[in-house]
Amino acid sequence: MKPSITITSSVPSRLLNPASGYLKGYTHTLNPYGGCTFACSYCYVREMPVGKFRGVAWGSWVHIKLEAAERLARELRLAGRKGPLQIFMSSSTDPYQPIEYRTGLTRSLLEVMAASDNPAFLLVQTRSPLVTRDLDLLRSLGSRVRVSLTIETDLEPVRRVFTPSAPPLAARLKSLKELVAAGIPAQAAVSPVLPSSPRLADVLASTGVTRLCVDDVFMGDGSQGKRTQRLGLHKLYDSLQLEEWNRPDAYLRVIETLKTRFPEESIRISQEGFLP
C-alpha cells in the first residue's frame, strides 16, 4: 500500500444492498471495501456521496468491513428466503484492490458464496490480476459466476494517463487468459472506452475470451456522462491530443474494431454487458 493511504475499519450494518438503476438486473450489490486506491480518473463513484462524504481525495483512503464473512453468510440465508439472489461485486470499489493482498477479505466472501446455494449468479467486476489467486473458488462456483475484467484500452501510455495507480495492461491480459484457460466464465470489459489502437481486437482475441462488454462514460455513469465529465476528463484527452475520443459516439469505433475478430453477438453494449 502507498504510505499516503488512510486505512480504517468497522463492522458494517449490512453487506448486501438492494440493486437498482444501471444494475437493476441484480437483486443486490456487494462491496467488501469502502473506497478504492486504484483511484481511476474517470470513476463515477468520485461524484457520488460515497466518494465525497469524507471530504478527502478519492483514492487516498480505504475502509475495511470487519466480520464480513460471518455477516454475509447470515444475509444470504435471510435474503435467500425471498428467492434466488443475483449479486454484483462490486459497484463502488474494486474487490481486488491492493489491500486485498493483505486482508483476504474478498476471498473470504467467495468462500461463503461457494459453500451456499446463493447467489444464483455472481458477477465479479475488477481490473486486478489478483483475481487469479482465487481460481479455485471461482471454479467451484461454476456457471454461477462471471468475472468481468476491465481492459479499457490496449495502449499502456493511455492507461498511465487515465489510471496511473491501476495494474498494467499486460498483467490484466495475462490474468484474463488464465481465467479463460481455467474454464472460468469471463468477459473483457472495454469500459469505459479509452483511446485505443486497431490492434485492440487482436490483443483481446489472444486471451481466448469470447464475451466482450463495451461501455463508456456517456452510457454507463447513470447521468448520460454529466457526472463523469465534471471530473475534468477533457484535460486528459487534450494532453494526449486525442480529443476526438471524448465523444458519445467514440465507442462505435471500438465496436467496429472488435468486429474484425469477434462475432457481433459476442459484443454487448453498456448495461446489457453487465447483466446476469
TIFI-760365 format. One record per residue (C-alpha): y, x, z; residue in one letter; residue number from 1. Coordinates in steps of 0.1 Angstrom, whole numbers, plus 2048, in hexadecimal, padded with zeros to 3 digits. Layout:
TIFI-760365
yy xx zz residuo num
Y X Z a NUM
...
This chain:
TIFI-760365
yy xx zz residuo num
800 800 800 m 1
824 80B 7FA k 2
836 816 81A p 3
851 7FC 814 s 4
839 7DF 815 i 5
83D 7C8 834 t 6
81B 7BA 83F i 7
819 79C 856 t 8
7FC 785 860 s 9
7F5 764 870 s 10
7DB 749 872 v 11
7E4 72F 857 p 12
7E4 709 85F s 13
7CF 705 83F r 14
7C3 719 821 l 15
7BC 6FE 807 l 16
7DB 6ED 7FA n 17
7DB 6CF 7E2 p 18
7E1 6D9 7BE a 19
7FB 6C7 7A9 s 20
811 6CC 78A g 21
806 6E8 774 y 22
7E5 6EB 788 l 23
7DE 6C5 78A k 24
7BC 6CC 77B g 25
7B2 6DA 79D y 26
7AE 6CA 7BE t 27
7BB 6E8 7D2 h 28
7CB 70A 7D1 t 29
7C0 727 7E7 l 30
7D7 744 7EE n 31
7C7 75F 805 p 32
7E9 770 80A y 33
80D 768 80A g 34
823 77D 7F4 g 35
817 795 7D9 c 36
81E 7BA 7D7 t 37
818 7BC 7B1 f 38
83C 7AE 7B0 a 39
83A 7A4 78B c 40
85E 7A0 77E s 41
856 77F 76D y 42
842 76F 78A c 43
84E 74B 78D y 44
846 74C 7B2 v 45
865 761 7B7 r 46
879 741 7B1 e 47
864 72B 7C7 m 48
86A 725 7EC p 49
84C 73A 7F6 v 50
85D 757 7E3 g 51
87F 752 7F2 k 52
87C 746 816 f 53
878 769 825 r 54
899 774 817 g 55
88B 795 80C v 56
880 7A2 7EA a 57
860 793 7DB w 58
846 7AF 7DA g 59
852 7C0 7FA s 60
83C 7AB 811 w 61
819 79D 814 v 62
80C 785 82E h 63
7E7 785 838 i 64
7D7 765 841 k 65
7C0 76B 85F l 66
79F 759 867 e 67
79F 74E 843 a 68
77A 74E 83C a 69
772 738 85A e 70
78E 720 852 r 71
784 71E 82D l 72
760 715 836 a 73
76D 6F8 84C r 74
786 6EC 832 e 75
76C 6ED 816 l 76
755 6D6 82B r 77
771 6BE 833 l 78
781 6BD 811 a 79
75F 6BC 800 g 80
758 69A 810 r 81
76F 68B 7F6 k 82
75D 69A 7D9 g 83
759 6BA 7C5 p 84
776 6D3 7C9 l 85
786 6E7 7AE q 86
79A 705 7BC i 87
7B4 71B 7AC f 88
7B6 73E 7BD m 89
7D2 746 7BD s 90
7F2 734 7B4 s 91
80D 748 7C6 s 92
7FC 76A 7CD t 93
7E3 781 7BE d 94
7C2 780 7D2 p 95
7BB 7A4 7C8 y 96
7DC 7B4 7CF q 97
7DB 7D7 7DF p 98
7D7 7CB 803 i 99
7B6 7BB 7FA e 100
7A7 7DE 7F8 y 101
7AD 7E0 81E r 102
7A7 7BD 82A t 103
78B 7AF 814 g 104
79A 78D 81B l 105
794 77F 7F8 t 106
771 78C 7F8 r 107
76A 77A 819 s 108
776 759 809 l 109
760 75F 7EB l 110
742 763 803 e 111
74A 741 812 v 112
74D 730 7F1 m 113
72D 740 7E3 a 114
71A 733 801 a 115
727 710 7FD s 116
722 6F4 7E4 d 117
748 6F3 7E1 n 118
75C 6FA 7CE p 119
74C 6EB 7AF a 120
764 702 79C f 121
779 721 7A5 l 122
792 732 78F l 123
79B 755 79B v 124
7BC 760 78C q 125
7C4 785 78F t 126
7D1 7A3 77E r 127
7BF 7BC 794 s 128
7A0 7D1 78B p 129
795 7CD 7AF l 130
785 7AC 7A5 v 131
767 7BF 798 t 132
75F 7CA 7BC r 133
753 7A6 7C1 d 134
73C 7A4 7A3 l 135
71F 79B 7BA d 136
731 77C 7C8 l 137
73F 771 7A7 l 138
71D 773 798 r 139
70E 75E 7B4 s 140
728 743 7AD l 141
71A 741 789 g 142
72B 726 773 s 143
740 71B 790 r 144
758 737 78C v 145
76F 745 771 r 146
783 765 775 v 147
7A5 764 762 s 148
7B1 788 75E l 149
7D6 78C 754 t 150
7DB 7A3 736 i 151
7FD 798 72A e 152
802 7B5 711 t 153
7F0 7D2 702 d 154
80E 7E9 705 l 155
80F 7FE 724 e 156
834 806 721 p 157
83B 7E1 721 v 158
825 7DC 73F r 159
837 7F7 752 r 160
859 7E7 74C v 161
84F 7C3 755 f 162
834 7CA 770 t 163
838 7EE 77C p 164
824 7E7 79C s 165
807 7D6 78B a 166
7E7 7E7 780 p 167
7E7 7FA 75F p 168
7DA 7E7 741 l 169
7BD 7FF 73B a 170
7AF 7F8 75D a 171
7B1 7D3 758 r 172
7A0 7D4 736 l 173
784 7E9 745 k 174
780 7CF 760 s 175
77F 7B2 748 l 176
764 7C4 734 k 177
750 7C9 754 e 178
753 7A4 75D l 179
747 799 73B v 180
72B 7B2 73B a 181
720 7A5 75E a 182
71E 781 750 g 183
73C 775 764 i 184
74F 758 753 p 185
770 768 74B a 186
78F 765 736 q 187
7AC 77B 72C a 188
7CD 76B 736 a 189
7E9 776 71F v 190
800 767 738 s 191
81D 769 736 p 192
820 776 713 v 193
832 797 712 l 194
83A 7AC 6F3 p 195
819 7B9 6E4 s 196
80C 7CA 6C5 s 197
7F6 7BD 6A9 p 198
7DA 7D0 6BB r 199
7D9 7B7 6D8 l 200
7BD 7A3 6C8 a 201
7A7 7C2 6C2 d 202
7AE 7CF 6E6 v 203
7A3 7AE 6F5 l 204
785 7AA 6DE a 205
779 7CC 6E9 s 206
772 7BF 70C t 207
75A 7A5 6FF g 208
76E 788 70D v 209
76B 767 6FA t 210
784 751 70B r 211
7AA 756 70A l 212
7C7 745 71A c 213
7EA 74A 70C v 214
808 73F 721 d 215
82D 748 724 d 216
849 742 73D v 217
857 725 729 f 218
837 711 72C m 219
828 71E 74C g 220
842 721 767 d 221
845 6FC 76D g 222
86A 6F9 762 s 223
869 700 73D q 224
871 724 744 g 225
891 71E 757 k 226
883 72A 778 r 227
876 74B 769 t 228
895 751 753 q 229
8AA 751 773 r 230
899 772 77B l 231
8AC 784 760 g 232
88F 78D 74A l 233
8A6 78F 72C h 234
8B2 7B0 739 k 235
88F 7BE 737 l 236
88A 7B2 714 y 237
8AC 7C1 70B d 238
8A3 7E2 71A s 239
885 7E4 703 l 240
898 7D6 6E5 q 241
87F 7BB 6E2 l 242
895 79D 6E7 e 243
882 789 6CD e 244
865 786 6E5 w 245
87A 773 6FE n 246
877 752 6EB r 247
863 732 6F0 p 248
850 738 6CF d 249
846 75C 6D5 a 250
824 751 6E1 y 251
81C 745 6BE l 252
81D 769 6B2 r 253
803 772 6CC v 254
7ED 755 6C2 i 255
7EE 75F 69D e 256
7E4 782 6A7 t 257
7C7 776 6BD l 258
7BA 761 6A1 k 259
7B2 780 68D t 260
796 788 6A5 r 261
78F 767 6B8 f 262
786 744 6AD p 263
7A2 72B 6B3 e 264
78D 717 6CB e 265
78A 734 6E2 s 266
7B0 736 6E6 i 267
7BF 71E 700 r 268
7E4 718 704 i 269
7F7 717 725 s 270
7E9 6FE 73F q 271
7CA 6F7 72B e 272
7BF 71B 72F g 273
7BF 719 755 f 274
7AE 6F7 759 l 275
78A 6F6 767 p 276
